[in-house]
């Protein structure tokens, strides 16, 4: 494994749910909301969903979050 998981299980689930909600919002508001808002919501949602799926957050690692025990 190239990376060490630094996001606990409860936070991973929350990130996946919130990421999918952001992607859904971006898809639904693509034509109605401003183009920039939909793109920002989509990128944020994708980032949250991916960090939840992989269990690793680069920003958390940069600020010194320790790896999850037992993984």
N, C-alpha and C positions, 0 to 999 in steps of 0.2 A: 504494500500500500504506500503510495507516494505521500499522502497527507494523513494527519492525525485528526480525528474528529474532535471538534471543540464546541459543538452545539449539543446540549442535552436533548433527550427524547421528547420531552414536553414542548420544548421550544422548536424542535424540528417539525412536529405536527402543526404547531401554530404558524410557522413560516410557510408550510405547504398550503394550508387553508387560506392564509392571507395573500399568498402569491397567486393562487388560482382566482381569488376574488378580484385582485388587481388586473389580471389578464382578462377576466370576464368583463369587468368595467371598461377596459380599453377596447375590447371587441364591440361592446354594445354602444359605446359613445364615439366610435370612430368618425362618423359623419356629422354628429350633432354637436359635440363639445369641440373645443378648439383642437386642431391637429396636434399641437404641442402637448396638451394635457393628455390626450390618448396615448401618445408616444411615451411620455414620462410614466404614466400609469402602467403601460405594458412592459417597459424596461424594469421598473421597480418590481412588478409582479413576477416577471421572469427571474430576476435576481433572487427574490425571496424564495420562490419555489425551488430553484436549483440549490441554494444553500441549505434548504430543508431536506432535499433529497440526498445530497451528498454528506450532510452533517458537518460540513466545514465552511466556516465563514472567514475569508481573508481579512476583512476589516477587524473582526474580533481578535484574530491572531496578531494583527499589527498593534493593537492596544494592550496585548498581553494576556488575553484570556487563556487559561490553562486547558489542556486536553481533558476530555471526559474520561473518568475512571472506568475501568472494566470494559473497554472497547478494543 
